[in-house]
């Protein structure tokens, strides 16, 4: 279940790629031959490469870490959350493309424990997966065990019986 959610999260993989690029540049910076043939070694190439590595690594770690935390929260809600009935509001564009194909999200809402209507969106789905639901359909969802303000719709049918 965790891998399915990570696989559908474009920003997580984008952050991982940025992190990897930063690490590669940092390793290159460590092994640059410092020029000492003219007397005093010059460190500007190493400093520039370390700065470039930091420019990739730090944002990559922040982005991947945030997206991983969000995915873990969603998976926890699905695994251990309390069942609620959600209502599909609409199918909206995720503004993401995989192999030239657009991805979609199921916009849905549920009534919280305090009686207020809350809105949420599913992870990115292919058109065939997202078209399974229509406006007004009921959708199984689960409220996070420790955060009653957060719920996740079971769009992949993990807890379907």
NUZADREN-22899 format. One record per atom (N, C-alpha, C): residue number from 1; residue in one letter; atom name; x, y, z. Coordinates in steps of 0.05 Angstrom, whole numbers. Each point is the difference from the previous one (the first is absolute). Example, Ala and Ser with C-alpha at 12.3 -4.5 7.8 and 13.67 -1.06 7.14 Angstrom:
BEGIN
+-----+--------+-------+--------+--------+--------+
! num ! residu ! atome !      x !      y !      z !
+-----+--------+-------+--------+--------+--------+
!   1 !      A !     N !    264 !   -114 !    156 !
!   1 !      A !    CA !    -18 !     24 !      0 !
!   1 !      A !     C !     18 !     24 !      0 !
!   2 !      S !     N !     -7 !     21 !    -14 !
!   2 !      S !    CA !     16 !     24 !      1 !
!   2 !      S !     C !    -15 !     22 !     14 !
+-----+--------+-------+--------+--------+--------+
//
This chain:
BEGIN
+-----+--------+-------+--------+--------+--------+
! num ! residu ! atome !      x !      y !      z !
+-----+--------+-------+--------+--------+--------+
!   1 !      X !     N !     16 !    -24 !      0 !
!   1 !      X !    CA !    -16 !     24 !      0 !
!   1 !      X !     C !     18 !     25 !      0 !
!   2 !      X !     N !     21 !      0 !     16 !
!   2 !      X !    CA !     17 !     23 !      1 !
!   2 !      X !     C !     13 !      5 !    -27 !
!   3 !      X !     N !     10 !    -21 !    -13 !
!   3 !      X !    CA !     13 !      4 !    -25 !
!   3 !      X !     C !    -20 !     10 !    -21 !
!   4 !      X !     N !    -24 !     -9 !      1 !
!   4 !      X !    CA !    -21 !     10 !    -20 !
!   4 !      X !     C !     -4 !     30 !      3 !
!   5 !      X !     N !     -1 !      9 !     25 !
!   5 !      X !    CA !     -3 !     29 !      4 !
!   5 !      X !     C !     26 !     15 !     -7 !
!   6 !      X !     N !     23 !    -11 !      6 !
!   6 !      X !    CA !     25 !     14 !     -8 !
!   6 !      X !     C !      2 !      1 !    -30 !
!   7 !      X !     N !     -7 !    -22 !    -13 !
!   7 !      X !    CA !      2 !     -2 !    -29 !
!   7 !      X !     C !    -17 !     22 !    -14 !
!   8 !      X !     N !    -23 !      6 !     12 !
!   8 !      X !    CA !    -17 !     20 !    -13 !
!   8 !      X !     C !      6 !     29 !      9 !
!   9 !      X !     N !     21 !      4 !     16 !
!   9 !      X !    CA !      6 !     26 !      9 !
!   9 !      X !     C !     24 !     12 !    -15 !
!  10 !      X !     N !     -5 !     15 !    -20 !
!  10 !      X !    CA !     20 !     12 !    -17 !
!  10 !      X !     C !     20 !     17 !     15 !
!  11 !      X !     N !     -9 !     16 !     18 !
!  11 !      X !    CA !     18 !     18 !     15 !
!  11 !      X !     C !     19 !    -14 !     18 !
!  12 !      X !     N !     -8 !    -24 !     11 !
!  12 !      X !    CA !     19 !    -16 !     16 !
!  12 !      X !     C !     23 !     -8 !    -18 !
!  13 !      X !     N !     -5 !    -11 !    -24 !
!  13 !      X !    CA !     21 !     -9 !    -17 !
!  13 !      X !     C !     17 !     23 !    -11 !
!  14 !      X !     N !    -13 !     22 !     -5 !
!  14 !      X !    CA !     15 !     24 !     -8 !
!  14 !      X !     C !     20 !      9 !     22 !
!  15 !      X !     N !     -9 !     -1 !     25 !
!  15 !      X !    CA !     18 !      7 !     22 !
!  15 !      X !     C !     22 !    -20 !      3 !
!  16 !      X !     N !     -6 !    -26 !     -4 !
!  16 !      X !    CA !     21 !    -21 !      1 !
!  16 !      X !     C !     21 !      4 !    -21 !
!  17 !      X !     N !     -9 !      7 !    -24 !
!  17 !      X !    CA !     19 !      5 !    -22 !
!  17 !      X !     C !     18 !     24 !      6 !
!  18 !      X !     N !    -12 !     21 !     10 !
!  18 !      X !    CA !     16 !     24 !      8 !
!  18 !      X !     C !     20 !     -8 !     22 !
!  19 !      X !     N !     -8 !    -16 !     19 !
!  19 !      X !    CA !     18 !     -8 !     21 !
!  19 !      X !     C !     23 !    -17 !    -11 !
!  20 !      X !     N !     -6 !    -18 !    -18 !
!  20 !      X !    CA !     21 !    -17 !    -12 !
!  20 !      X !     C !     20 !     17 !    -17 !
!  21 !      X !     N !    -11 !     19 !    -15 !
!  21 !      X !    CA !     18 !     17 !    -16 !
!  21 !      X !     C !     18 !     16 !     19 !
!  22 !      X !     N !    -11 !     11 !     22 !
!  22 !      X !    CA !     16 !     14 !     19 !
!  22 !      X !     C !     22 !    -17 !     12 !
!  23 !      X !     N !     -6 !    -25 !      6 !
!  23 !      X !    CA !     20 !    -18 !     11 !
!  23 !      X !     C !     22 !     -6 !    -20 !
!  24 !      X !     N !     -8 !     -4 !    -25 !
!  24 !      X !    CA !     20 !     -6 !    -21 !
!  24 !      X !     C !     19 !     24 !     -4 !
!  25 !      X !     N !    -11 !     24 !      0 !
!  25 !      X !    CA !     17 !     24 !     -3 !
!  25 !      X !     C !     18 !      3 !     24 !
!  26 !      X !     N !    -11 !     -6 !     24 !
!  26 !      X !    CA !     17 !      2 !     24 !
!  26 !      X !     C !     23 !    -20 !     -1 !
!  27 !      X !     N !     -4 !    -24 !     -9 !
!  27 !      X !    CA !     21 !    -20 !     -3 !
!  27 !      X !     C !     21 !     10 !    -20 !
!  28 !      X !     N !    -10 !     11 !    -22 !
!  28 !      X !    CA !     19 !     11 !    -20 !
!  28 !      X !     C !     17 !     23 !     13 !
!  29 !      X !     N !    -13 !     16 !     17 !
!  29 !      X !    CA !     14 !     22 !     13 !
!  29 !      X !     C !     22 !    -10 !     18 !
!  30 !      X !     N !     -5 !    -23 !     13 !
!  30 !      X !    CA !     21 !    -11 !     18 !
!  30 !      X !     C !     24 !     -9 !    -16 !
!  31 !      X !     N !     -4 !    -12 !    -24 !
!  31 !      X !    CA !     22 !    -11 !    -15 !
!  31 !      X !     C !     12 !     18 !    -22 !
!  32 !      X !     N !     -7 !     25 !      0 !
!  32 !      X !    CA !     11 !     19 !    -19 !
!  32 !      X !     C !     31 !      2 !      7 !
!  33 !      X !     N !     18 !     -2 !    -20 !
!  33 !      X !    CA !     28 !      5 !      5 !
!  33 !      X !     C !      4 !     30 !      4 !
!  34 !      X !     N !      9 !      9 !     24 !
!  34 !      X !    CA !      6 !     28 !      6 !
!  34 !      X !     C !     26 !      7 !    -14 !
!  35 !      X !     N !      0 !     21 !    -14 !
!  35 !      X !    CA !     24 !      8 !    -15 !
!  35 !      X !     C !     21 !     12 !     18 !
!  36 !      X !     N !     22 !    -14 !      1 !
!  36 !      X !    CA !     22 !      9 !     17 !
!  36 !      X !     C !     25 !      4 !    -17 !
!  37 !      X !     N !     -3 !     -1 !    -27 !
!  37 !      X !    CA !     24 !      2 !    -17 !
!  37 !      X !     C !     10 !     29 !     -2 !
!  38 !      X !     N !    -16 !     19 !      9 !
!  38 !      X !    CA !      9 !     27 !     -1 !
!  38 !      X !     C !      6 !     11 !     28 !
!  39 !      X !     N !      5 !    -17 !     19 !
!  39 !      X !    CA !      7 !      9 !     27 !
!  39 !      X !     C !    -22 !     -4 !     20 !
!  40 !      X !     N !    -20 !     18 !      0 !
!  40 !      X !    CA !    -22 !     -1 !     20 !
!  40 !      X !     C !    -24 !    -15 !    -12 !
!  41 !      X !     N !    -12 !    -19 !     15 !
!  41 !      X !    CA !    -23 !    -14 !    -11 !
!  41 !      X !     C !    -24 !     19 !     -3 !
!  42 !      X !     N !    -15 !     -5 !    -20 !
!  42 !      X !    CA !    -25 !     16 !     -5 !
!  42 !      X !     C !    -24 !    -17 !      8 !
!  43 !      X !     N !    -16 !     11 !     17 !
!  43 !      X !    CA !    -24 !    -15 !     10 !
!  43 !      X !     C !    -26 !     10 !    -12 !
!  44 !      X !     N !      1 !     18 !    -18 !
!  44 !      X !    CA !    -25 !     12 !    -11 !
!  44 !      X !     C !    -16 !    -21 !    -15 !
!  45 !      X !     N !     12 !    -19 !    -14 !
!  45 !      X !    CA !    -15 !    -21 !    -14 !
!  45 !      X !     C !    -15 !    -17 !     20 !
!  46 !      X !     N !     14 !     -8 !     21 !
!  46 !      X !    CA !    -13 !    -17 !     21 !
!  46 !      X !     C !    -22 !     15 !     14 !
!  47 !      X !     N !      4 !     25 !      6 !
!  47 !      X !    CA !    -20 !     16 !     14 !
!  47 !      X !     C !    -24 !      4 !    -19 !
!  48 !      X !     N !      4 !      5 !    -25 !
!  48 !      X !    CA !    -22 !      3 !    -19 !
!  48 !      X !     C !    -16 !    -26 !     -3 !
!  49 !      X !     N !     14 !    -23 !     -1 !
!  49 !      X !    CA !    -14 !    -26 !     -2 !
!  49 !      X !     C !    -15 !     -6 !     26 !
!  50 !      X !     N !     11 !      6 !     23 !
!  50 !      X !    CA !    -15 !     -4 !     25 !
!  50 !      X !     C !    -25 !     17 !      1 !
!  51 !      X !     N !      2 !     25 !     -9 !
!  51 !      X !    CA !    -23 !     18 !     -1 !
!  51 !      X !     C !    -21 !    -11 !    -19 !
!  52 !      X !     N !      9 !     -9 !    -24 !
!  52 !      X !    CA !    -19 !    -12 !    -19 !
!  52 !      X !     C !    -13 !    -25 !     12 !
!  53 !      X !     N !     16 !    -17 !     13 !
!  53 !      X !    CA !    -11 !    -24 !     12 !
!  53 !      X !     C !    -21 !      7 !     22 !
!  54 !      X !     N !      6 !     20 !     16 !
!  54 !      X !    CA !    -19 !      9 !     20 !
!  54 !      X !     C !    -26 !     10 !    -12 !
!  55 !      X !     N !      2 !     13 !    -23 !
!  55 !      X !    CA !    -23 !     11 !    -14 !
!  55 !      X !     C !    -19 !    -22 !    -10 !
!  56 !      X !     N !     10 !    -23 !     -4 !
!  56 !      X !    CA !    -17 !    -23 !     -8 !
!  56 !      X !     C !     -8 !    -16 !     25 !
!  57 !      X !     N !     20 !     -6 !     17 !
!  57 !      X !    CA !     -5 !    -19 !     22 !
!  57 !      X !     C !    -20 !     11 !     20 !
!  58 !      X !     N !      3 !     24 !      9 !
!  58 !      X !    CA !    -17 !     11 !     22 !
!  58 !      X !     C !    -29 !      1 !     -9 !
!  59 !      X !     N !     -7 !     13 !    -23 !
!  59 !      X !    CA !    -28 !      0 !     -8 !
!  59 !      X !     C !    -11 !    -28 !     -6 !
!  60 !      X !     N !     17 !    -17 !    -10 !
!  60 !      X !    CA !     -8 !    -28 !     -6 !
!  60 !      X !     C !     -8 !    -15 !     25 !
!  61 !      X !     N !     16 !      3 !     21 !
!  61 !      X !    CA !     -6 !    -14 !     26 !
!  61 !      X !     C !    -25 !     12 !     12 !
!  62 !      X !     N !     -3 !     26 !     -1 !
!  62 !      X !    CA !    -24 !     13 !     11 !
!  62 !      X !     C !    -25 !     -9 !    -15 !
!  63 !      X !     N !      1 !      0 !    -26 !
!  63 !      X !    CA !    -24 !     -8 !    -16 !
!  63 !      X !     C !     -6 !    -29 !      4 !
!  64 !      X !     N !     20 !    -18 !     -3 !
!  64 !      X !    CA !     -5 !    -29 !      3 !
!  64 !      X !     C !     -9 !     -6 !     29 !
!  65 !      X !     N !     11 !     13 !     19 !
!  65 !      X !    CA !     -8 !     -5 !     28 !
!  65 !      X !     C !    -28 !      8 !      6 !
!  66 !      X !     N !     -8 !     23 !    -10 !
!  66 !      X !    CA !    -28 !     10 !      4 !
!  66 !      X !     C !    -19 !    -19 !    -14 !
!  67 !      X !     N !      6 !     -7 !    -25 !
!  67 !      X !    CA !    -19 !    -18 !    -14 !
!  67 !      X !     C !     -1 !    -28 !     13 !
!  68 !      X !     N !     23 !    -10 !     10 !
!  68 !      X !    CA !      0 !    -26 !     13 !
!  68 !      X !     C !    -17 !      2 !     26 !
!  69 !      X !     N !      2 !     21 !     15 !
!  69 !      X !    CA !    -16 !      4 !     24 !
!  69 !      X !     C !    -30 !      0 !     -7 !
!  70 !      X !     N !     -7 !     14 !    -22 !
!  70 !      X !    CA !    -28 !      0 !     -8 !
!  70 !      X !     C !    -10 !    -28 !     -8 !
!  71 !      X !     N !     16 !    -14 !    -15 !
!  71 !      X !    CA !     -7 !    -27 !     -9 !
!  71 !      X !     C !     -3 !    -19 !     25 !
!  72 !      X !     N !     19 !      2 !     18 !
!  72 !      X !    CA !     -2 !    -17 !     24 !
!  72 !      X !     C !    -26 !      7 !     17 !
!  73 !      X !     N !     -7 !     25 !      0 !
!  73 !      X !    CA !    -25 !      8 !     14 !
!  73 !      X !     C !    -24 !    -12 !    -14 !
!  74 !      X !     N !      0 !      0 !    -26 !
!  74 !      X !    CA !    -22 !    -11 !    -16 !
!  74 !      X !     C !     -2 !    -30 !      4 !
!  75 !      X !     N !     23 !    -14 !     -1 !
!  75 !      X !    CA !      0 !    -29 !      4 !
!  75 !      X !     C !     -9 !     -7 !     28 !
!  76 !      X !     N !      9 !     15 !     20 !
!  76 !      X !    CA !     -9 !     -5 !     28 !
!  76 !      X !     C !    -30 !      3 !      2 !
!  77 !      X !     N !    -11 !     20 !    -12 !
!  77 !      X !    CA !    -29 !      4 !      1 !
!  77 !      X !     C !    -14 !    -24 !    -13 !
!  78 !      X !     N !     10 !    -10 !    -22 !
!  78 !      X !    CA !    -13 !    -23 !    -13 !
!  78 !      X !     C !      4 !    -26 !     16 !
!  79 !      X !     N !     22 !     -3 !     13 !
!  79 !      X !    CA !      5 !    -25 !     14 !
!  79 !      X !     C !    -14 !     -1 !     27 !
!  80 !      X !     N !      0 !     22 !     15 !
!  80 !      X !    CA !    -10 !     -1 !     27 !
!  80 !      X !     C !    -22 !     19 !      6 !
!  81 !      X !     N !    -10 !     14 !    -21 !
!  81 !      X !    CA !    -20 !     21 !      4 !
!  81 !      X !     C !    -28 !    -11 !      4 !
!  82 !      X !     N !    -18 !     17 !      9 !
!  82 !      X !    CA !    -28 !     -6 !      4 !
!  82 !      X !     C !    -15 !      5 !    -27 !
!  83 !      X !     N !    -17 !    -19 !     -7 !
!  83 !      X !    CA !    -15 !      2 !    -25 !
!  83 !      X !     C !    -20 !     22 !      0 !
!  84 !      X !     N !     -1 !     15 !    -21 !
!  84 !      X !    CA !    -21 !     21 !     -5 !
!  84 !      X !     C !     -9 !     -2 !    -29 !
!  85 !      X !     N !    -22 !     11 !     -5 !
!  85 !      X !    CA !    -10 !      1 !    -28 !
!  85 !      X !     C !      5 !     28 !    -11 !
!  86 !      X !     N !     14 !      1 !    -22 !
!  86 !      X !    CA !      5 !     26 !    -13 !
!  86 !      X !     C !    -18 !      2 !    -25 !
!  87 !      X !     N !     -1 !     24 !    -10 !
!  87 !      X !    CA !    -16 !      6 !    -24 !
!  87 !      X !     C !     17 !     12 !    -21 !
!  88 !      X !     N !      0 !    -11 !    -24 !
!  88 !      X !    CA !     16 !     10 !    -22 !
!  88 !      X !     C !    -11 !     26 !    -10 !
!  89 !      X !     N !     17 !     21 !      0 !
!  89 !      X !    CA !     -9 !     26 !     -9 !
!  89 !      X !     C !      6 !      4 !    -30 !
!  90 !      X !     N !     23 !     -9 !     -9 !
!  90 !      X !    CA !      8 !      4 !    -28 !
!  90 !      X !     C !     25 !    -16 !     -6 !
!  91 !      X !     N !      6 !     -3 !    -26 !
!  91 !      X !    CA !     25 !    -11 !     -9 !
!  91 !      X !     C !     16 !     24 !    -12 !
!  92 !      X !     N !     23 !      6 !     12 !
!  92 !      X !    CA !     15 !     24 !     -8 !
!  92 !      X !     C !     27 !     -8 !    -11 !
!  93 !      X !     N !     11 !     18 !    -16 !
!  93 !      X !    CA !     27 !     -5 !    -11 !
!  93 !      X !     C !     21 !      3 !     22 !
!  94 !      X !     N !     20 !    -17 !      0 !
!  94 !      X !    CA !     21 !      1 !     20 !
!  94 !      X !     C !     23 !     19 !    -10 !
!  95 !      X !     N !     -2 !      9 !    -25 !
!  95 !      X !    CA !     21 !     16 !    -13 !
!  95 !      X !     C !     27 !    -14 !      0 !
!  96 !      X !     N !     -1 !    -27 !     -2 !
!  96 !      X !    CA !     23 !    -16 !     -3 !
!  96 !      X !     C !     -3 !    -19 !    -24 !
!  97 !      X !     N !     22 !     -6 !    -12 !
!  97 !      X !    CA !      0 !    -18 !    -24 !
!  97 !      X !     C !     20 !    -21 !      3 !
!  98 !      X !     N !     -7 !    -25 !     -7 !
!  98 !      X !    CA !     18 !    -22 !      0 !
!  98 !      X !     C !     -1 !    -12 !    -28 !
!  99 !      X !     N !     23 !      0 !    -13 !
!  99 !      X !    CA !      2 !    -10 !    -28 !
!  99 !      X !     C !    -20 !     15 !    -19 !
! 100 !      X !     N !     -3 !     25 !      5 !
! 100 !      X !    CA !    -18 !     16 !    -17 !
! 100 !      X !     C !    -29 !     -2 !      6 !
! 101 !      X !     N !     -7 !    -16 !     20 !
! 101 !      X !    CA !    -29 !     -4 !      8 !
! 101 !      X !     C !     -6 !     15 !     25 !
! 102 !      X !     N !    -22 !     15 !      0 !
! 102 !      X !    CA !     -7 !     16 !     24 !
! 102 !      X !     C !    -10 !    -18 !     22 !
! 103 !      X !     N !      5 !      9 !     25 !
! 103 !      X !    CA !     -9 !    -13 !     24 !
! 103 !      X !     C !    -23 !     16 !     12 !
! 104 !      X !     N !    -17 !    -14 !     15 !
! 104 !      X !    CA !    -23 !     12 !     12 !
! 104 !      X !     C !     -2 !     -6 !     30 !
! 105 !      X !     N !    -16 !     15 !     14 !
! 105 !      X !    CA !     -5 !     -4 !     28 !
! 105 !      X !     C !    -30 !     -1 !      5 !
! 106 !      X !     N !     -8 !    -16 !     19 !
! 106 !      X !    CA !    -28 !      0 !      9 !
! 106 !      X !     C !     -3 !     20 !     22 !
! 107 !      X !     N !    -15 !     21 !     -5 !
! 107 !      X !    CA !     -6 !     20 !     21 !
! 107 !      X !     C !    -25 !    -11 !     15 !
! 108 !      X !     N !      3 !     -2 !     26 !
! 108 !      X !    CA !    -22 !    -12 !     16 !
! 108 !      X !     C !     -3 !     15 !     26 !
! 109 !      X !     N !    -21 !     -5 !     14 !
! 109 !      X !    CA !     -5 !     14 !     26 !
! 109 !      X !     C !    -12 !    -20 !     20 !
! 110 !      X !     N !      2 !      7 !     25 !
! 110 !      X !    CA !    -12 !    -16 !     21 !
! 110 !      X !     C !     -8 !     18 !     23 !
! 111 !      X !     N !    -18 !    -10 !     16 !
! 111 !      X !    CA !     -9 !     15 !     23 !
! 111 !      X !     C !     16 !     -8 !     24 !
! 112 !      X !     N !     13 !     20 !     12 !
! 112 !      X !    CA !     18 !     -5 !     23 !
! 112 !      X !     C !    -16 !     -5 !     25 !
! 113 !      X !     N !     15 !     -7 !     21 !
! 113 !      X !    CA !    -12 !     -6 !     26 !
! 113 !      X !     C !    -15 !     23 !     12 !
! 114 !      X !     N !      7 !     25 !     -8 !
! 114 !      X !    CA !    -13 !     24 !     10 !
! 114 !      X !     C !    -23 !      9 !    -18 !
! 115 !      X !     N !     -6 !    -16 !    -21 !
! 115 !      X !    CA !    -23 !      7 !    -17 !
! 115 !      X !     C !      8 !     17 !    -24 !
! 116 !      X !     N !     24 !     10 !     -2 !
! 116 !      X !    CA !      9 !     16 !    -22 !
! 116 !      X !     C !      8 !    -17 !    -24 !
! 117 !      X !     N !     -5 !     10 !    -23 !
! 117 !      X !    CA !      7 !    -14 !    -25 !
! 117 !      X !     C !     29 !      6 !     -6 !
! 118 !      X !     N !     16 !    -20 !     -5 !
! 118 !      X !    CA !     28 !      3 !     -7 !
! 118 !      X !     C !      5 !    -10 !    -28 !
! 119 !      X !     N !     19 !     12 !    -13 !
! 119 !      X !    CA !      6 !     -8 !    -28 !
! 119 !      X !     C !     29 !    -11 !     -1 !
! 120 !      X !     N !      4 !    -19 !    -19 !
! 120 !      X !    CA !     26 !    -12 !     -4 !
! 120 !      X !     C !      2 !     -9 !    -29 !
! 121 !      X !     N !     25 !     -8 !     -8 !
! 121 !      X !    CA !      4 !    -10 !    -27 !
! 121 !      X !     C !     16 !    -26 !      3 !
! 122 !      X !     N !     -5 !    -18 !    -19 !
! 122 !      X !    CA !     14 !    -26 !      0 !
! 122 !      X !     C !     29 !      4 !    -11 !
! 123 !      X !     N !     16 !    -21 !      1 !
! 123 !      X !    CA !     26 !      2 !    -14 !
! 123 !      X !     C !     -5 !      1 !    -30 !
! 124 !      X !     N !     21 !      5 !    -15 !
! 124 !      X !    CA !     -3 !      1 !    -30 !
! 124 !      X !     C !     -7 !    -27 !    -11 !
! 125 !      X !     N !    -20 !      0 !    -18 !
! 125 !      X !    CA !    -10 !    -25 !    -12 !
! 125 !      X !     C !      0 !      2 !    -30 !
! 126 !      X !     N !      2 !    -23 !    -13 !
! 126 !      X !    CA !     -3 !      0 !    -29 !
! 126 !      X !     C !    -30 !      6 !     -7 !
! 127 !      X !     N !     -5 !      7 !    -25 !
! 127 !      X !    CA !    -28 !      6 !     -7 !
! 127 !      X !     C !    -18 !    -23 !      4 !
! 128 !      X !     N !      9 !    -24 !     -6 !
! 128 !      X !    CA !    -17 !    -24 !      3 !
! 128 !      X !     C !     -7 !     -5 !     30 !
! 129 !      X !     N !     20 !      5 !     17 !
! 129 !      X !    CA !     -5 !     -4 !     29 !
! 129 !      X !     C !    -19 !     22 !     11 !
! 130 !      X !     N !      5 !     25 !     -9 !
! 130 !      X !    CA !    -16 !     22 !     10 !
! 130 !      X !     C !    -29 !     -1 !    -11 !
! 131 !      X !     N !     -4 !    -10 !    -23 !
! 131 !      X !    CA !    -26 !     -1 !    -12 !
! 131 !      X !     C !    -18 !    -21 !     12 !
! 132 !      X !     N !     10 !    -15 !     19 !
! 132 !      X !    CA !    -16 !    -20 !     15 !
! 132 !      X !     C !    -21 !     14 !     17 !
! 133 !      X !     N !      5 !     25 !      8 !
! 133 !      X !    CA !    -19 !     15 !     17 !
! 133 !      X !     C !    -13 !     22 !    -16 !
! 134 !      X !     N !    -24 !      6 !      7 !
! 134 !      X !    CA !    -15 !     23 !    -11 !
! 134 !      X !     C !     -9 !     18 !     23 !
! 135 !      X !     N !     -6 !     25 !     -7 !
! 135 !      X !    CA !     -9 !     19 !     19 !
! 135 !      X !     C !    -25 !    -11 !     16 !
! 136 !      X !     N !      2 !      2 !     26 !
! 136 !      X !    CA !    -22 !     -9 !     17 !
! 136 !      X !     C !      3 !    -29 !     10 !
! 137 !      X !     N !     19 !    -15 !    -10 !
! 137 !      X !    CA !      5 !    -27 !      9 !
! 137 !      X !     C !     11 !      0 !     28 !
! 138 !      X !     N !     -7 !    -22 !     15 !
! 138 !      X !    CA !     12 !     -4 !     26 !
! 138 !      X !     C !     28 !    -13 !     -4 !
! 139 !      X !     N !     19 !      8 !     18 !
! 139 !      X !    CA !     27 !    -11 !     -2 !
! 139 !      X !     C !      8 !     -7 !     28 !
! 140 !      X !     N !     12 !    -23 !      3 !
! 140 !      X !    CA !     10 !     -9 !     27 !
! 140 !      X !     C !     24 !     17 !      7 !
! 141 !      X !     N !      1 !      9 !     25 !
! 141 !      X !    CA !     22 !     17 !      9 !
! 141 !      X !     C !      5 !     -7 !     29 !
! 142 !      X !     N !     24 !      8 !     10 !
! 142 !      X !    CA !      8 !     -7 !     27 !
! 142 !      X !     C !     13 !     24 !     13 !
! 143 !      X !     N !    -10 !      7 !     24 !
! 143 !      X !    CA !     11 !     23 !     15 !
! 143 !      X !     C !     25 !     -9 !     15 !
! 144 !      X !     N !     20 !     16 !     -1 !
! 144 !      X !    CA !     26 !     -6 !     13 !
! 144 !      X !     C !     -5 !     -4 !     30 !
! 145 !      X !     N !     12 !    -20 !     12 !
! 145 !      X !    CA !     -5 !     -6 !     28 !
! 145 !      X !     C !      7 !     22 !     20 !
! 146 !      X !     N !     20 !     17 !     -7 !
! 146 !      X !    CA !      8 !     21 !     19 !
! 146 !      X !     C !     -5 !     28 !    -10 !
! 147 !      X !     N !    -10 !      3 !    -24 !
! 147 !      X !    CA !     -6 !     26 !    -12 !
! 147 !      X !     C !    -28 !     -1 !    -12 !
! 148 !      X !     N !    -20 !      8 !     15 !
! 148 !      X !    CA !    -27 !     -2 !     -9 !
! 148 !      X !     C !     -7 !     19 !    -23 !
! 149 !      X !     N !     18 !     18 !     -6 !
! 149 !      X !    CA !     -4 !     19 !    -22 !
! 149 !      X !     C !      9 !    -11 !    -27 !
! 150 !      X !     N !     13 !    -24 !      1 !
! 150 !      X !    CA !     11 !    -11 !    -25 !
! 150 !      X !     C !    -13 !    -28 !     -5 !
! 151 !      X !     N !     -8 !     -3 !    -25 !
! 151 !      X !    CA !    -11 !    -26 !     -9 !
! 151 !      X !     C !     11 !     -6 !    -28 !
! 152 !      X !     N !      1 !    -25 !     -6 !
! 152 !      X !    CA !     10 !     -9 !    -26 !
! 152 !      X !     C !    -20 !    -19 !    -13 !
! 153 !      X !     N !     -7 !      6 !    -25 !
! 153 !      X !    CA !    -18 !    -17 !    -15 !
! 153 !      X !     C !     14 !    -25 !     -9 !
! 154 !      X !     N !    -13 !    -23 !      1 !
! 154 !      X !    CA !     12 !    -25 !     -9 !
! 154 !      X !     C !     -5 !     -4 !    -30 !
! 155 !      X !     N !     15 !     16 !    -16 !
! 155 !      X !    CA !     -4 !     -1 !    -29 !
! 155 !      X !     C !     11 !    -25 !    -13 !
! 156 !      X !     N !     19 !    -13 !     14 !
! 156 !      X !    CA !     11 !    -25 !    -12 !
! 156 !      X !     C !    -14 !    -25 !     11 !
! 157 !      X !     N !    -19 !      3 !     18 !
! 157 !      X !    CA !    -14 !    -23 !     11 !
! 157 !      X !     C !     16 !    -17 !     18 !
! 158 !      X !     N !     18 !     11 !     17 !
! 158 !      X !    CA !     17 !    -16 !     17 !
! 158 !      X !     C !    -17 !    -14 !     22 !
! 159 !      X !     N !    -20 !     14 !     11 !
! 159 !      X !    CA !    -15 !    -11 !     22 !
! 159 !      X !     C !    -28 !     -9 !     -9 !
! 160 !      X !     N !     -4 !     -2 !    -26 !
! 160 !      X !    CA !    -26 !     -9 !     -9 !
! 160 !      X !     C !     -5 !    -29 !      8 !
! 161 !      X !     N !    -24 !     -5 !      8 !
! 161 !      X !    CA !     -7 !    -28 !      8 !
! 161 !      X !     C !    -18 !    -13 !    -20 !
+-----+--------+-------+--------+--------+--------+
//
